[in-house]
Amino acid sequence: MLRFFKSEIHSRPRDPRRARGKGAVPSRRRVRTKFAKLKYRNILSLIAGAIAIGWIFTIPFRTRLPPEPPVILAQQAISPPTIETSSNLADRQSEPTFSYNIKTPSSPVYSQELQGIVDEAAKIATSKGLSAEPLSITLLDVSNSQAHSFAGYQNQTLRFPASVAKLFWMAAFYSAIEKGTITQRESAFKNDLEQMIRISNNDAASRILDKITDTESGGRLAGEELQTWLKKRNQINTFFQSAGYNDIRITTKNYPIYYLRQEQPVGRDLQLRGDPSQPIRNQVTTDQAARLIYEIYTRQAVSSIASRKMAYLLTRDLDPKAWKNDPSNSIQGFLGESLPPNIYFGSKVGYTSSSRSEAAFVRTLDDRAIYILVVFADDPAYAKDETVFPAISRYVFDRLNARGPGS
């Protein structure tokens, strides 16, 4: 019996493939191992693919979008009712067809408490060795829905606004679009609008101002041709002046303008400035800038839709991760730098080697503080000092935030 089994075992023919080594049939254990490796490899590939697809499809949701700009309830202007007369009708008929829509500004109540805050803010500048003479401040508190209040320091003095003028050009642009004086679609100007307001690009602003006024920069003009060009460019002034923005001047472009290869005004733009010894500069008061910011955030400027679009363009992200490494940021050295990042902040800054300015809207998430702060400083010392605007801003914020909502 034993011999039988032995002989049977030895007499079983060998599988020629097993004897060849390299092409030998693998054992069941090896087959299972290879199958397992293949199975796990496929699973890992599927997981990696799912992660990649998920990452792609969630990009729109992971992008940091600006918050919905807040809305503040407008206060009605305190003025007597208009009685229609023949002279009133004649006045309305003589108004320029291209004009700002809000003819009567709101009438906030003067606040002695806010005046104390503004006066202390001005002292912050003088404590740094800066002159108070070139400084203007407007503070408008809108946290109390029943009554908005204000105070200011040299707030009705016309000053050079630098790129804060672009805030006004933005409003005029949207009005021209809605009234049809600009016949092209708004989408054609989307990039220029964003460049002009978000990073204060002068090239974009030049094109926008040209489009609003139907003018363009170029060589010198003479006679009737010059007068026509000047009248067209001055439309941007009458647009606001006819609505009570008294003596505002915002006709001059900001320089340098690279696509024109101009470091400063030349040709007809230089003629616009007049006497070189006393050139006509853009001039705006902090009250006027505060008024326009107020009318944007109360959804009155041009229209509710246009105001919302403008508020989006003004919205800034105060998270240092969003602006620290951006050389064109409008936060460092300005009003937003010293504020907490978890608030709503919308602003337009202006800066040259001889001036620093900003118009800003601030709202805490709990509504403890809701206000507009505008600071203009037309002096080289302020341009060099990157600490004074943040210091003023933080002081105002802390004082208003400490009062609580509706105080």
Secondary structure as the mmCIF struct_conf table of DSSP 4:
data_model
#
loop_
_struct_conf.conf_type_id
_struct_conf.id
_struct_conf.beg_label_comp_id
_struct_conf.beg_label_asym_id
_struct_conf.beg_label_seq_id
_struct_conf.end_label_comp_id
_struct_conf.end_label_asym_id
_struct_conf.end_label_seq_id
HELX_RH_AL_P HELX_RH_AL_P1 LEU A 2 SER A 11
BEND BEND1 ARG A 12 ARG A 12
HELX_LH_PP_P HELX_LH_PP_P1 PRO A 13 ASP A 15
HELX_RH_AL_P HELX_RH_AL_P2 PRO A 16 ALA A 19
TURN_TY1_P TURN_TY1_P1 ARG A 20 ARG A 20
BEND BEND2 GLY A 21 GLY A 21
TURN_TY1_P TURN_TY1_P2 LYS A 22 GLY A 23
HELX_LH_PP_P HELX_LH_PP_P2 ALA A 24 SER A 27
HELX_RH_AL_P HELX_RH_AL_P3 ARG A 28 PHE A 57
TURN_TY1_P TURN_TY1_P3 THR A 58 THR A 58
HELX_RH_AL_P HELX_RH_AL_P4 ILE A 59 ARG A 62
BEND BEND3 THR A 63 THR A 63
HELX_LH_PP_P HELX_LH_PP_P3 LEU A 65 PRO A 70
HELX_LH_PP_P HELX_LH_PP_P4 LEU A 73 ALA A 77
HELX_LH_PP_P HELX_LH_PP_P5 PRO A 80 GLU A 84
HELX_RH_AL_P HELX_RH_AL_P5 SER A 86 SER A 94
BEND BEND4 GLU A 95 GLU A 95
BEND BEND5 THR A 97 PHE A 98
BEND BEND6 ASN A 101 ASN A 101
BEND BEND7 THR A 104 THR A 104
HELX_LH_PP_P HELX_LH_PP_P6 PRO A 108 PRO A 108
STRN STRN1 VAL A 109 TYR A 110
HELX_RH_AL_P HELX_RH_AL_P6 GLN A 112 SER A 127
TURN_TY1_P TURN_TY1_P4 LYS A 128 GLY A 129
BEND BEND8 ALA A 132 ALA A 132
TURN_TY1_P TURN_TY1_P5 GLU A 133 PRO A 134
STRN STRN2 LEU A 135 ASP A 141
BEND BEND9 ASN A 144 ASN A 144
TURN_TY1_P TURN_TY1_P6 SER A 145 GLN A 146
STRN STRN3 SER A 149 TYR A 153
BEND BEND10 GLN A 154 GLN A 154
TURN_TY1_P TURN_TY1_P7 ASN A 155 GLN A 156
BEND BEND11 THR A 157 THR A 157
STRN STRN4 ARG A 159 ARG A 159
HELX_RH_3T_P HELX_RH_3T_P1 ALA A 162 VAL A 164
HELX_RH_AL_P HELX_RH_AL_P7 ALA A 165 LYS A 179
TURN_TY1_P TURN_TY1_P8 GLY A 180 GLY A 180
BEND BEND12 THR A 181 ILE A 182
BEND BEND13 GLN A 184 GLN A 184
HELX_RH_3T_P HELX_RH_3T_P2 GLU A 186 PHE A 189
HELX_RH_AL_P HELX_RH_AL_P8 LYS A 190 ARG A 198
BEND BEND14 ILE A 199 ILE A 199
HELX_RH_AL_P HELX_RH_AL_P9 ASN A 202 THR A 213
TURN_TY1_P TURN_TY1_P9 ASP A 214 ASP A 214
BEND BEND15 GLY A 219 GLY A 219
HELX_RH_AL_P HELX_RH_AL_P10 GLY A 223 ARG A 233
TURN_TY1_P TURN_TY1_P10 ASN A 234 ASN A 234
HELX_RH_AL_P HELX_RH_AL_P11 GLN A 235 GLN A 241
TURN_TY1_P TURN_TY1_P11 SER A 242 GLY A 244
TURN_TY1_P TURN_TY1_P12 ASN A 246 ASP A 247
STRN STRN5 ARG A 249 ARG A 249
BEND BEND16 THR A 252 THR A 252
HELX_LH_PP_P HELX_LH_PP_P7 LYS A 253 ASN A 254
BEND BEND17 TYR A 255 TYR A 255
STRN STRN6 ILE A 257 ILE A 257
TURN_TY1_P TURN_TY1_P13 TYR A 258 ARG A 261
STRN STRN7 GLN A 262 GLN A 262
BEND BEND18 GLU A 263 GLN A 264
HELX_RH_AL_P HELX_RH_AL_P12 GLY A 267 LEU A 272
TURN_TY1_P TURN_TY1_P14 ARG A 273 ARG A 273
TURN_TY1_P TURN_TY1_P15 PRO A 276 SER A 277
BEND BEND19 GLN A 278 GLN A 278
STRN STRN8 GLN A 283 VAL A 284
HELX_RH_AL_P HELX_RH_AL_P13 THR A 286 TYR A 297
TURN_TY1_P TURN_TY1_P16 THR A 298 ARG A 299
BEND BEND20 ALA A 301 VAL A 302
HELX_RH_AL_P HELX_RH_AL_P14 SER A 304 LEU A 314
STRN STRN9 THR A 315 THR A 315
HELX_RH_AL_P HELX_RH_AL_P15 PRO A 320 TRP A 323
TURN_TY1_P TURN_TY1_P17 LYS A 324 ASN A 325
TURN_TY1_P TURN_TY1_P18 PRO A 327 SER A 328
BEND BEND21 SER A 330 ILE A 331
TURN_TY1_P TURN_TY1_P19 GLN A 332 GLY A 333
BEND BEND22 PHE A 334 PHE A 334
TURN_TY1_P TURN_TY1_P20 LEU A 335 SER A 338
BEND BEND23 LEU A 339 LEU A 339
BEND BEND24 PRO A 341 ASN A 342
STRN STRN10 ILE A 343 THR A 352
TURN_TY1_P TURN_TY1_P21 SER A 353 SER A 354
STRN STRN11 SER A 355 THR A 364
TURN_TY1_P TURN_TY1_P22 LEU A 365 ASP A 366
BEND BEND25 ASP A 367 ARG A 368
STRN STRN12 ILE A 370 ALA A 377
BEND BEND26 ASP A 379 ASP A 379
HELX_RH_AL_P HELX_RH_AL_P16 PRO A 380 LYS A 384
BEND BEND27 GLU A 386 THR A 387
HELX_RH_AL_P HELX_RH_AL_P17 VAL A 388 ARG A 403
TURN_TY1_P TURN_TY1_P23 PRO A 405 GLY A 406
#
